């Protein structure tokens, strides 16, 4: 009787090992999708999984092992975007946990496999820069003490209120007089610098903005409308855009800056300082 039980256990163990190596519990059909920083789906991006071509997005799939010691590497590329690579995110495989607890401890070797759905974010080529590669700090001697203080207060408001890890494009600060055009350009550079220096956000490179202007023939010589700002932000892969204006003259001037959510067109921050 004892010998039969031992034999039965051995047979079950062999069967379970065969199932693990050949059945669905030993592998996952992994699907990969690509999105831009705003969350929009990217179509036609090539997907490579562990060095082998798996297809193109929106859905590219490949069967990969659930073995606990394996890290599945995903690489995604598309013209016009920076290529991205990542290790596949993992999750506990419930079937393998149950098999390990009830029938065969070998099932624990496949207990943590890749998630069936993997998302990879691609950023537009040349559009992203981190605070470490941000432009050189603007020369603050160009602005008056009151003007610099107004910029600092507004930047402090933006840094405090905007969500961490936002992708931000500083589009334009306009002015109502020729004399203030230099101040407007200075304010734009300073806001971009301070947001990047805060270390909380990703800042869209202004070279990318210039290319979008040329390609789409956007004219921003006047005050930028919210709809135009949102449209440009989408093209740049930003989820927040910042615009502003300098109004008034002499000792009664005002700097106004607005941060817009690209998806909803909602105003997240509306700051105003007099100088």
Beta strands, then each sheet from edge to edge (+ up, - down):
strand 1: 27-35
strand 2: 41-42
strand 3: 46-49
strand 4: 52-56
strand 5: 60-65
strand 6: 73-77
strand 7: 84-87
strand 8: 90-92
strand 9: 112-114
strand 10: 117-121
strand 11: 128-129
strand 12: 167-175
strand 13: 202-204
strand 14: 240-249
strand 15: 252-261
strand 16: 267-274
sheet 1: 2+ 1- 5+
sheet 2: 2+ 1- 10-
sheet 3: 4+ 3- 6+ 7-
sheet 4: 8+ 9-
sheet 5: 11+ 13- 12- 14- 15+ 16-
end
